[in-house]
Amino acid sequence: MHLSSDNAWLMQARRVLSPNCDERPAGCDVSLIVVHGISLPPGEYGGPWIDDLFTNRLDPHAHPYFSEIEGMRVSAHVLIRRDGELVQYVPFDRRAWHAGQSCHEGREACNDFAIGIELEGQDDSPYEDIQYRRLAEIVRLLRRHFPGIADNGVVGHCDIAPGRKTDPGEAFDWWRLRALLA
């Protein structure tokens, strides 16, 4: 796995540019990776809906759930689909809008210093082997290019927004990820 010469893009990822991003605050270095889980509609995989959500094109009439999230302006840096496909929406040097109100080790506004990686899945359903392998590859690569990401700098959305978010959920195997990173 490789990054572009400016360290902003995964060369192996399909690019789908999201408008839901902005500049990181001056002097704010990347020091955190936040793992998320997403499926749209909930429990369904493989459709165009995540791309549509992150590019503000989600049709609120295409599924009853979509009317509940109409108007949301969110994104992530990378999505790892169930089959291992990588999609990148926001370059790593920009701030994606993935964490919302959040706090890690006393630092608020995690979007400022985090990279958001979405796994196509849901809290109570096992993730795929290829998703763990891809996630570990990306984490290793990002740690090489962003040395501020420490061993404890890979967390779940649930860890930085407890009580508000539950993803990647109880089905995510943190021990397995740690073993792949060792």
Secondary structure, 3 states (H helix, E strand, C coil): CCECCCCCCECCCEECCCCCEEECCCCCCCCEEEEEEECCCCCCCCCCHHHHHHCCCCCCCCCHHHHCCCCCCCCCCEEECCCCCEEECCCCCEEECCCCCCEECCEECHHHCEEEEEEECCCCCCCCHHHHHHHHHHHHHHHHHCCCCCCCCEEEHHHHCCCCCCCCCCCCCHHHHHHHHC
